[in-house]
Amino acid sequence: MSRLLCTTLLLLTTCLTSAIAQTRSPNVLLICVDDLRPELGCYGKDYIQSPHIDSLASQGRLFERHYVQAPTCGASRFAMLTGRYGPSDNNAIFKRADAIAKSATAQSSGQSTAVPPSLPAWFRQHGYTTVSVGKVSHHPGGAGGKDWDDESQLEMPMSWDRHLLPAGPWQHPRGAMHGLAHGEIRNDASKMDVFQSAEGPDSIYPDGLIVDQALGQMDLLAADPSAPFLLAVGIIRPHLPFGSPAKYMQPYEDATLPAIPHPHRPQGHTTWHKSGEFNRYNRWGKNPNEDSEFATLVRKHYAACVSYADAMVGRVLDRLDQLGLRDDTIIVLWGDHGWHLGEHAVWGKHTLFEEALHSPLIISYDGIPSPGTASKSMVETIDLFPTLCGLADVPAPDFVHGVSVEPILKSPTAPGHPAVSYARATTIRDDQYRLVLHPGGDVELYDFAGDEAANVAAQHPDVVSQLTERLKARTHLRSH
C-alpha cells in the first residue's frame, strides 16, 4: 500500500471518528458514594478535606437540598436506578429482579413488560454501553448468593454489559463490602474494629481496587468512539467500618470539629433507633453518646474515609481528563443517603430525620450555565433518571415518578419540589417543614425555620393537614 493511500485512509478515519464524536450522545459518568453526608468543603464544611469533589462542584451544579427516597442502601439505590418510588428495604432491587423473572411476557429486547426498564437498561436500549464497577446496586458487583458472586442471581437483569467488583484479597464481593486493610473480612462484626487507619497505599482497602478497575474500564470504553457509555462507579467508603489509609487520617489528628447539633434522643414516637449497625462492631467498650472523646474519634475516622473517597473520585475524574472525555461526558456525583454522627443520639442511618435523608448531589457537563453556582431548590433522587435522559438526548421515559431538574441546571433559582421518603414511616420535606406519618397514626412535624429538633405537630395542625394530603398524593405511586 502506498504512503499516499495510507495517509488518505488515516485522514478519513480521523475525520469519521471526529464526526461520530460530534454527533453521538454524550457519555455519562455516575459516581455513587456510600453513606456520604453533605459534609464537604463545597457544602460549606471547612473542617473536611474534599478538594476533588469541591472542584467538580465548582464546574457544575451543586444541589444544597437533595433528598433520597430511603435511608438505606438497597431501597435508595432502587429509586436512583429506576426513577421510581419502591420498597423500603435492602432487598428492593432483588425483589424487582424476582418480578422480572416471574413475568410471563417479554419484549424482544428481553425487558419484561410488567417491570419498567432500569436507568442502565434504558440507556442500553438506546445505544449506550453500560458498565458498573463497585457498589452501584446494593451488592458490590450486582450479584447474589452466599458471597454475592453468583452470576445466576443478578440484582439488575439485562441492565449492564459488564458489572464488576475486583475482590482482591477480600476474596469476594461480600468480603469487600465491609473489608478492612489487607484483606480483613467481616465475619463476626464484634471482632472487627469500628474504625481503623492503616499505613499503606490506597489499594490496602477495597476502594483502591475498585477505582483501578474503573480506570481500566474507562480506557476500554474510550477506545470505542462509536458508542457512548454509561459508566457507574460505586465507592464503598465512608460505609462502616470506618477504615482508610493513614495518610487520610493525618489532617484530622489535631483538628477541632464543631459540636454535634441536637445530640439528645428525641421524645415521643419517632424513627429513632439504637444504632444497631454501628454497635455491632468492636468499640472497645465505649459508647459515643456517653464518651465525647470517643465520639470525636469516630467522627474523625469518618472524615478520613470521606477524604479517601474524595481521592478516589479525583482519580476517576483525572482519567476522564487524560482521555480527553470531560467535554463529552455528563458527570453525576450522588450520595445514596446521609448518616448520623451523634445527631439525635444516633450513629448510623435508617431514620427519617434530616441527617439520614439529606445527601450530596452534583451534576456537571460542558456548557452548564453559571457553573459553580449552587442551587437551594429541592430535588429528589428519583429525578436523576429523567434528568439524564434529557441531558443525553435519550427518549424521555414515561414510567418514572421523578421529574427532570434540567430547569434548575439552566437556572439555579428555578423552583424545585417537595421530597418524599420512607422507611418504617413516610415523610415529606418542603421548604420549611418535615412531616412524618407513622402507620399507627403518630405524627411528627419539624420546622427548619425554628428548632429543627422539636416536634411541633400539635402547634400547627393546619400544616400537618396540608402536608398529609400532599404526602398521600405522592405515596400512592409506590404501589403503581
C-alpha positions in Angstrom: 0.0 0.0 0.0 1.4 3.4 -1.0 2.3 6.0 1.6 -0.2 8.4 0.0 -3.0 5.8 0.3 -2.1 5.1 4.0 -2.2 8.9 4.7 -5.5 9.3 3.0 -7.1 6.4 5.0 -5.7 7.8 8.2 -7.2 11.2 7.5 -10.6 9.6 6.6 -10.6 7.5 9.8 -9.7 10.6 11.9 -12.5 12.6 10.2 -15.0 9.8 10.7 -14.1 9.4 14.4 -14.4 13.2 14.9 -17.7 13.3 13.2 -19.0 10.4 15.3 -17.8 12.1 18.5 -19.6 15.3 17.4 -22.9 13.7 16.6 -23.3 10.9 19.2 -24.9 11.3 22.6 -22.7 12.3 25.5 -21.2 9.8 27.8 -22.5 9.5 31.4 -20.2 9.0 34.4 -22.2 8.2 37.5 -20.2 8.2 40.8 -22.1 6.7 43.7 -20.6 7.2 47.2 -22.0 5.1 50.1 -23.2 6.8 53.4 -21.9 10.2 52.3 -23.2 13.2 54.3 -23.3 16.6 52.7 -20.3 17.3 54.9 -17.8 18.5 52.3 -15.9 21.7 51.6 -18.3 22.6 48.7 -21.2 22.3 51.2 -19.5 24.8 53.5 -17.8 22.5 55.9 -14.2 23.8 56.1 -13.0 21.1 58.5 -13.4 18.5 55.8 -10.8 18.0 53.1 -12.6 17.1 49.8 -10.7 19.0 47.1 -11.7 16.8 44.2 -15.4 16.8 44.9 -15.2 20.5 45.6 -13.5 21.0 42.2 -16.3 19.1 40.5 -18.9 21.3 42.3 -17.1 24.4 41.0 -17.6 23.2 37.4 -21.2 22.1 37.7 -24.4 22.5 39.8 -24.4 21.5 43.4 -27.8 20.8 44.9 -27.9 22.0 48.5 -31.2 20.3 49.2 -31.2 16.9 47.6 -33.1 14.2 49.5 -33.0 10.4 49.0 -36.1 8.2 49.0 -34.9 5.8 51.7 -32.3 5.9 54.4 -30.8 2.5 53.5 -28.6 1.4 50.6 -30.8 -1.0 48.7 -34.0 1.0 48.7 -32.3 4.3 47.9 -30.4 2.7 45.0 -33.6 1.2 43.7 -35.0 4.7 43.5 -32.0 6.1 41.7 -31.7 3.2 39.3 -35.4 3.1 38.4 -36.6 6.7 38.9 -39.4 5.3 40.9 -40.6 5.0 44.5 -40.4 1.5 45.7 -39.8 -0.9 48.6 -38.1 0.5 51.7 -35.8 -2.4 52.5 -32.4 -3.5 51.2 -33.9 -6.3 49.1 -35.8 -3.8 47.0 -33.6 -4.4 43.9 -33.7 -8.2 44.2 -37.5 -8.0 44.6 -37.6 -6.2 41.2 -35.4 -8.9 39.7 -37.8 -11.6 41.0 -40.7 -9.7 39.4 -38.9 -9.7 36.1 -38.2 -13.4 36.3 -41.9 -14.2 37.1 -43.2 -12.1 34.2 -44.9 -14.2 31.6 -44.4 -11.8 28.7 -41.2 -10.2 27.4 -40.3 -7.8 24.7 -37.8 -8.7 22.1 -35.2 -6.7 24.0 -35.6 -9.0 26.9 -37.2 -6.5 29.2 -40.4 -7.6 30.9 -43.5 -5.6 30.0 -44.5 -5.8 33.6 -41.4 -4.2 35.0 -40.2 -0.9 33.5 -36.5 -0.8 32.5 -33.9 0.4 34.8 -31.8 3.5 34.1 -28.9 1.4 32.6 -31.3 -0.8 30.7 -33.0 2.2 29.2 -29.7 3.7 28.1 -28.5 0.3 26.8 -31.7 0.1 24.7 -30.8 3.4 23.2 -27.3 2.6 22.1 -25.2 3.0 25.2 -22.6 0.6 26.5 -23.3 0.3 30.2 -20.7 -0.8 32.8 -20.8 -0.8 36.6 -17.8 -1.2 38.8 -18.0 -1.4 42.6 -21.2 -0.8 44.7 -23.8 0.7 42.3 -26.7 -1.5 43.3 -27.0 -2.9 46.8 -24.4 -5.7 46.4 -21.0 -4.6 45.0 -20.8 -6.2 41.6 -24.5 -6.7 41.4 -24.9 -10.4 42.2 -26.5 -12.5 44.9 -25.6 -15.8 46.6 -23.8 -16.5 49.8 -20.8 -14.4 48.9 -22.6 -12.1 46.5 -20.8 -13.5 43.4 -23.5 -15.9 42.0 -24.0 -14.7 38.4 -27.2 -16.7 38.2 -28.7 -14.2 40.7 -28.4 -10.8 39.2 -29.7 -7.7 41.0 -30.4 -5.9 37.7 -31.1 -8.3 34.9 -30.5 -7.0 31.3 -29.0 -3.7 32.6 -25.2 -3.9 32.4 -23.0 -5.0 29.6 -20.4 -5.6 32.4 -20.9 -5.4 36.2 -17.6 -5.8 38.0 -16.2 -6.0 41.5 -12.5 -6.7 42.0 -12.4 -8.5 45.3 -8.6 -8.9 45.5 -7.5 -10.2 49.0 -11.1 -9.8 50.3 -11.9 -12.9 48.2 -15.5 -12.0 47.1 -17.9 -9.0 47.0 -19.3 -9.8 50.4 -15.8 -9.6 51.8 -15.0 -6.3 50.1 -18.2 -4.6 51.2 -17.1 -4.4 54.8 -13.4 -5.1 54.3 -10.6 -3.6 56.4 -6.9 -3.3 55.5 -5.0 -6.2 53.9 -8.0 -8.5 53.2 -9.7 -8.5 56.6 -13.2 -9.7 56.1 -16.2 -9.1 58.4 -17.5 -12.5 59.7 -18.2 -11.7 63.3 -18.7 -7.9 63.5 -18.0 -7.8 67.2 -14.4 -8.8 66.4 -13.9 -6.2 63.8 -12.9 -2.7 64.8 -15.4 0.0 64.1 -12.6 2.3 62.8 -9.1 1.8 61.6 -6.3 3.8 60.0 -3.6 1.6 58.5 -0.4 2.6 56.8 -0.2 1.8 53.1 -1.4 2.8 49.6 -5.0 3.2 48.6 -5.2 -0.4 47.5 -5.0 -1.8 51.1 -8.7 -1.0 51.2 -11.3 -2.2 48.7 -12.0 1.2 47.0 -8.4 1.3 45.7 -9.0 -1.8 43.7 -12.5 -0.7 42.6 -11.1 2.5 41.2 -8.2 0.7 39.5 -10.7 -1.4 37.6 -12.9 1.6 36.9 -10.0 3.3 35.2 -9.3 0.3 33.1 -12.9 0.2 32.0 -12.8 3.8 31.1 -9.8 3.2 28.9 -11.7 0.4 27.2 -14.8 2.5 26.7 -12.8 5.4 25.4 -11.2 3.1 22.8 -14.5 2.7 21.1 -15.7 6.1 20.0 -18.6 4.7 18.0 -20.8 4.2 21.1 -21.4 6.4 24.1 -21.1 4.9 27.5 -22.7 5.0 30.9 -20.0 4.1 33.4 -21.2 3.8 37.0 -18.5 3.7 39.7 -19.6 2.8 43.2 -17.2 3.8 46.1 -17.8 2.0 49.3 -16.3 4.3 51.9 -17.3 6.0 54.1 -19.5 3.0 54.9 -18.8 1.1 58.1 -16.3 0.1 59.3 -14.5 3.4 59.0 -11.2 2.2 57.6 -8.9 4.3 55.4 -5.2 4.6 54.7 -3.4 6.5 57.4 -2.5 9.4 55.2 -6.1 10.5 55.1 -6.4 10.5 58.8 -3.4 12.7 59.4 -5.1 16.1 58.6 -7.7 15.3 61.3 -5.4 14.2 64.1 -5.3 17.6 65.7 -8.4 19.1 64.0 -11.2 20.7 66.0 -14.6 19.6 65.0 -17.8 21.6 65.6 -20.1 20.5 68.3 -22.7 17.8 67.4 -26.1 19.6 67.0 -29.1 18.3 68.9 -27.3 15.3 70.3 -30.0 14.0 72.6 -32.6 11.3 72.0 -35.9 12.8 70.8 -39.0 12.4 72.9 -42.2 10.7 71.7 -42.7 8.2 68.8 -40.0 8.8 66.2 -37.9 6.7 63.9 -35.0 6.8 66.4 -33.1 3.6 66.9 -30.3 2.1 69.0 -27.6 2.4 66.3 -27.5 -1.4 65.9 -25.3 -1.5 62.8 -22.7 0.7 64.4 -22.9 -1.1 67.8 -22.3 -4.5 66.2 -18.6 -3.6 65.8 -15.8 -3.7 68.4 -16.0 -0.3 70.1 -13.5 -1.2 72.9 -16.4 -1.0 75.4 -17.1 2.7 74.6 -20.3 4.5 73.8 -20.0 7.7 71.8 -23.2 9.1 73.3 -21.5 8.9 76.7 -17.9 9.4 75.8 -17.2 12.7 74.0 -13.6 11.9 73.2 -14.6 8.6 71.6 -17.4 10.4 69.7 -14.8 12.8 68.3 -12.5 9.8 67.3 -15.4 8.2 65.4 -16.2 11.5 63.6 -12.5 12.0 62.7 -12.3 8.5 61.2 -15.5 9.1 59.3 -13.9 12.3 57.9 -10.8 10.4 56.9 -13.0 8.0 55.0 -14.6 10.9 53.3 -11.2 12.2 52.2 -10.2 8.8 51.0 -13.4 8.6 48.9 -12.7 12.1 47.6 -9.3 11.0 46.5 -10.9 8.0 44.6 -13.3 10.5 42.9 -10.3 12.5 41.9 -8.6 9.6 40.3 -11.7 8.9 38.2 -12.0 12.5 37.1 -8.3 12.8 36.3 -8.5 9.8 34.0 -11.5 11.3 32.3 -9.4 14.4 31.6 -6.4 12.4 30.5 -8.6 10.7 27.9 -10.0 14.0 26.7 -13.5 13.0 27.6 -14.6 15.7 30.1 -16.3 17.9 27.5 -18.2 14.9 26.1 -19.4 13.5 29.5 -22.2 14.2 31.9 -20.9 13.7 35.4 -23.1 12.9 38.4 -21.8 12.5 41.9 -24.6 11.1 44.2 -24.6 10.1 47.8 -27.0 7.2 48.5 -28.2 8.7 51.8 -26.9 10.6 54.8 -25.6 9.3 58.1 -26.0 10.4 61.7 -22.8 11.2 63.6 -24.5 11.7 67.0 -27.4 13.9 66.0 -30.5 12.7 67.9 -28.1 10.3 69.7 -27.9 8.1 66.6 -24.8 6.7 64.9 -26.0 5.4 61.6 -28.7 5.8 59.0 -32.2 4.1 59.0 -34.1 7.1 60.4 -36.4 9.6 58.8 -34.6 12.6 60.3 -32.9 15.1 58.2 -29.4 13.7 58.7 -30.3 10.3 57.2 -32.1 11.6 54.1 -30.0 14.6 53.1 -27.1 13.7 50.8 -24.8 15.3 48.2 -25.8 15.7 44.5 -23.6 17.4 41.9 -24.2 17.4 38.2 -21.6 18.7 35.8 -21.4 18.9 32.0 -19.9 21.1 29.3 -21.8 24.3 28.8 -23.8 24.3 32.0 -25.0 27.8 32.7 -23.5 29.5 35.8 -21.0 26.7 36.6 -20.2 26.6 40.3 -23.4 28.3 41.4 -25.2 26.1 43.9 -28.9 25.6 43.9 -31.1 25.7 47.0 -34.0 24.2 45.0 -35.3 20.9 46.5 -34.9 17.8 44.4 -35.2 14.0 44.9 -33.1 11.0 43.9 -35.8 9.8 41.5 -35.3 12.9 39.5 -31.9 11.7 38.2 -33.3 9.2 35.6 -35.4 11.7 33.6 -32.8 14.4 34.0 -30.0 12.2 32.5 -32.3 11.3 29.6 -32.9 14.9 28.8 -29.3 15.9 29.0 -28.2 12.9 26.9 -31.0 13.3 24.3 -32.3 9.9 25.2 -36.1 9.5 24.8 -37.9 10.6 27.9 -39.3 7.7 30.0 -43.0 7.8 30.8 -42.7 5.3 33.6 -40.7 7.2 36.2 -42.0 9.0 39.2 -39.4 11.7 39.2 -39.2 14.9 37.1 -36.3 16.3 35.2 -34.3 19.0 37.0 -33.0 20.5 33.8 -34.7 23.8 34.5 -32.5 24.1 37.7 -29.4 23.1 35.7 -30.2 26.0 33.4 -31.1 28.4 36.2 -30.1 27.6 39.8 -33.0 29.6 41.2 -35.7 27.7 39.2 -38.2 26.1 41.6 -37.8 22.6 42.9 -40.4 20.4 44.6 -41.0 18.6 48.0 -39.2 15.3 48.6 -40.8 12.1 49.8 -39.0 9.4 51.7 -40.0 6.2 53.5 -38.7 3.6 56.0 -40.8 2.5 59.0 -43.0 5.5 58.3 -43.4 8.0 55.5 -42.2 11.6 55.3 -42.4 14.7 53.1 -40.0 17.6 53.2 -40.9 21.0 51.8 -39.1 24.4 52.0 -39.8 24.8 55.7 -41.2 21.7 57.3 -40.7 17.9 57.5 -43.8 15.9 58.2 -43.5 12.2 59.3 -46.6 10.0 59.4 -46.4 6.7 61.3 -48.6 3.7 60.4 -50.3 3.8 63.9 -51.3 7.5 63.5 -48.5 9.3 65.3 -47.3 12.5 63.6 -44.0 14.4 63.7 -43.6 17.9 62.3 -40.2 19.7 62.3 -39.9 23.4 61.5 -36.5 24.3 59.9 -37.1 27.9 60.4 -37.0 27.3 64.2 -35.9 24.5 66.4 -35.5 21.7 63.9 -35.2 19.0 66.7 -38.6 19.8 68.3 -41.8 18.1 67.2 -44.3 21.0 66.6 -47.2 18.9 65.2 -49.5 19.9 68.0 -48.9 23.6 67.4 -49.5 23.5 63.6 -52.5 21.3 62.8 -53.1 23.2 59.6 -49.6 22.5 58.3 -50.0 18.8 59.3 -53.2 18.6 57.3 -51.8 20.3 54.2 -48.7 18.2 54.1 -50.5 15.0 54.9 -52.6 15.5 51.7 -49.5 16.2 49.7 -47.7 13.2 51.1 -50.7 10.8 50.4 -50.9 12.1 46.9 -47.4 11.1 46.2 -47.0 7.9 48.2 -49.8 6.1 46.3 -47.4 5.9 43.4 -45.3 3.4 45.3 -48.0 0.7 44.5 -48.3 1.6 40.9 
